[in-house]
C-alpha cells in the first residue's frame, strides 16, 4: 500500500483535510484519490509537494520510486 492510500484511509472521516492538501498542491481531491487507488501517477513535482505538505507522511519515494529511489524501510 502506498503512502497516499494510507493517508486517504487514515483521513477518510476528515475530507476537509484531504481537500486542503489537494488545494495546497494545486490538484483536485479526486486526483489524489486516483493516485491512492493506483489509477494515476503523481509527477515528481507533485510527489515532492505532497511530501512537503504532509511533513513526510506521504513520502515522495513511495509515489515515485523511479525518480526518488526506493522507500526506506
C-alpha positions in Angstrom: 0.0 0.0 0.0 1.5 3.4 -1.0 1.6 6.3 1.4 -1.1 8.2 -0.5 -3.6 5.3 0.0 -2.6 5.0 3.7 -3.1 8.8 4.2 -6.5 8.7 2.5 -7.7 5.8 4.6 -6.5 7.5 7.8 -8.3 10.7 6.9 -11.5 9.3 5.4 -13.5 10.8 8.2 -11.9 14.3 7.7 -12.4 15.0 4.0 -11.6 18.7 4.6 -8.1 17.7 5.4 -7.7 15.9 2.1 -9.3 18.8 0.3 -6.9 21.2 1.9 -4.0 19.1 0.9 -5.3 19.0 -2.7 -5.6 22.8 -2.8 -2.2 23.3 -1.3 -0.7 21.0 -4.0 -2.8 22.5 -6.9 -4.7 19.4 -7.8 -8.2 18.1 -7.2 -9.2 15.8 -4.3 -10.4 13.3 -6.9 -6.9 13.2 -8.5 -5.4 12.4 -5.0 -7.8 9.5 -4.7 -6.9 8.3 -8.1 -3.2 8.3 -7.2 -4.0 6.5 -3.9 -6.0 3.8 -5.8 -3.2 3.3 -8.4 -5.2 4.8 -11.3 -3.0 7.9 -11.6 0.7 8.6 -11.1 2.0 11.7 -9.3 4.6 13.8 -11.2 7.9 14.3 -9.5 6.9 17.8 -8.6 3.5 16.7 -7.1 5.2 13.9 -5.2 7.6 16.4 -3.7 4.8 18.8 -2.8 2.8 16.0 -1.1 5.9 15.1 0.9 6.5 18.7 1.9 2.8 19.5 2.7 2.4 16.4 4.9 5.8 16.6 6.6 6.8 13.2 5.2 3.6 11.4 6.0 3.3 10.8 2.2 6.9 10.1 1.2 7.9 11.2 -2.3 9.7 7.9 -2.8 6.5 6.0 -2.1 4.9 7.7 -5.0 7.8 7.9 -7.5 10.4 5.3 -6.7 11.7 5.7 -10.2 12.7 9.3 -9.5 13.5 9.4 -5.8 14.8 5.9 -5.2 13.4 3.1 -3.1 11.3 3.7 0.1 13.4 3.3 3.2 12.0 0.5 5.4 
